[in-house]
C-alpha cells in the first residue's frame, strides 16, 4: 500500500467516524501530495517526497502552535497541536543524534572534508540522504561540530 493509498483509506475512516479535526489534517496532507504529484508531471509521489511533505506540514503546525501560545490563543493552539499529532503519525521514524552523527562522519570521509569551509559539500551529500529522516538544523549543527574538531 502506497503512502497516498494509506492517506486515502484513513480519510475514509475519519469520515465514517465523523472525526472533523483529524479529517482536516489528513485532507491537508492529501492536498499537498496531489500538488506535488501534478507539479512533477509524472503523477506519482515518491516515498521520499511524501516524507518531506509530511515533515514540513508537521513543522508548520508546531510553529503555528507556538505562535498561538505566545499570543494567548489557547483555543487555536490546541487545534494546531491536535493536527500536528495526527500528522506526526505519518512521519517516517526520525534518526537519533548518534545515528545522524555516524552518517555525518561517513559523509565527511566520503567527500574528504577537513575544515568548516567544506560544510557545503558535506551538507549536499547529507541533505538528500537524510531527507525526512532528520531535521536539517540538527544535521547542520552536527556537521559544524564534527568539522571544527
LINTAPE-V265936 format. One record per residue. N is the residue number from 0. RES is the residue in three letters. PHI is phi as a letter, one per 30 degrees, with the letter a starting at -180 (NA if undefined). OMEGA is omega in radians with two decimals (999 if undefined). Layout:
n=(N:N)
res=(RES:RES)
phi=(PHI:PHI)
omega=(OMEGA:OMEGA)
This chain:
n=(0:1:2:3:4:5:6:7:8:9:10:11:12:13:14:15:16:17:18:19:20:21:22:23:24:25:26:27:28:29:30:31:32:33:34:35:36:37:38:39:40:41:42:43:44:45:46:47:48:49:50:51:52:53:54:55:56:57:58:59:60:61:62:63:64:65:66:67:68:69:70:71:72:73:74:75:76:77:78:79:80:81:82:83:84:85:86:87:88:89:90:91:92:93:94:95:96:97:98:99:100:101:102:103:104:105:106:107:108:109:110:111:112:113:114:115:116:117:118:119:120:121:122:123:124:125:126:127:128:129:130:131:132:133:134:135:136:137:138:139:140:141:142:143:144:145:146:147:148)
res=(UNK:UNK:UNK:UNK:UNK:UNK:UNK:UNK:UNK:UNK:UNK:UNK:UNK:UNK:UNK:UNK:UNK:UNK:UNK:UNK:UNK:UNK:UNK:UNK:UNK:UNK:UNK:UNK:UNK:UNK:UNK:UNK:UNK:UNK:UNK:UNK:UNK:UNK:UNK:UNK:UNK:UNK:UNK:UNK:UNK:UNK:UNK:UNK:UNK:UNK:UNK:UNK:UNK:UNK:UNK:UNK:UNK:UNK:UNK:UNK:UNK:UNK:UNK:UNK:UNK:UNK:UNK:UNK:UNK:UNK:UNK:UNK:UNK:UNK:UNK:UNK:UNK:UNK:UNK:UNK:UNK:UNK:UNK:UNK:UNK:UNK:UNK:UNK:UNK:UNK:UNK:UNK:UNK:UNK:UNK:UNK:UNK:UNK:UNK:UNK:UNK:UNK:UNK:UNK:UNK:UNK:UNK:UNK:UNK:UNK:UNK:UNK:UNK:UNK:UNK:UNK:UNK:UNK:UNK:UNK:UNK:UNK:UNK:UNK:UNK:UNK:UNK:UNK:UNK:UNK:UNK:UNK:UNK:UNK:UNK:UNK:UNK:UNK:UNK:UNK:UNK:UNK:UNK:UNK:UNK:UNK:UNK:UNK:UNK)
phi=(NA:d:d:d:d:d:d:d:d:d:d:d:d:d:d:d:d:h:c:d:d:d:d:d:d:d:d:d:e:d:d:d:d:d:d:d:d:d:d:d:j:d:i:c:c:d:d:d:d:d:d:d:d:d:d:d:d:d:d:d:d:d:d:d:e:d:d:d:d:d:d:i:c:d:d:d:d:d:d:d:d:d:d:d:d:d:d:e:d:c:d:d:d:d:d:d:d:d:d:d:e:d:d:d:d:d:d:d:d:d:c:i:d:b:b:e:d:d:e:e:d:d:d:d:d:d:e:d:d:c:e:i:c:a:d:e:d:d:e:e:d:d:d:e:d:d:d:d:d)
omega=(-3.14:-3.13:3.13:3.11:3.12:3.11:3.13:3.13:3.14:3.06:3.12:3.14:3.13:3.10:3.14:-3.13:-3.14:3.10:-3.02:-3.08:3.12:-3.14:3.13:3.14:-3.13:3.10:3.09:3.09:-3.10:-3.12:3.11:3.09:3.11:3.11:3.12:-3.11:-3.10:-3.12:-3.12:3.14:-3.10:-3.12:3.14:3.08:3.12:3.12:3.14:3.12:3.12:3.13:3.11:-3.13:-3.12:3.12:3.13:3.12:3.13:3.13:3.12:-3.14:-3.14:3.11:3.13:3.09:-3.14:3.11:3.13:3.11:3.11:-3.08:3.09:3.13:-3.06:3.13:3.11:3.14:3.14:3.13:3.13:-3.14:3.10:3.14:3.10:3.13:3.09:-3.13:-3.11:3.13:-3.09:3.13:3.05:3.13:-3.14:3.13:3.06:-3.14:3.13:3.12:3.10:-3.13:3.13:3.07:3.13:-3.14:3.12:3.14:3.12:3.12:-3.07:3.12:3.13:-3.13:-3.13:-3.07:3.10:3.12:3.12:-3.06:-3.13:3.12:-3.10:-3.13:3.11:3.12:-3.03:-3.07:3.12:-3.07:-3.06:-3.11:3.12:-3.11:-3.13:3.13:-3.12:3.13:3.12:3.12:-3.12:-3.12:-3.13:3.11:3.11:-3.13:-3.11:-3.12:3.14:3.10:999)
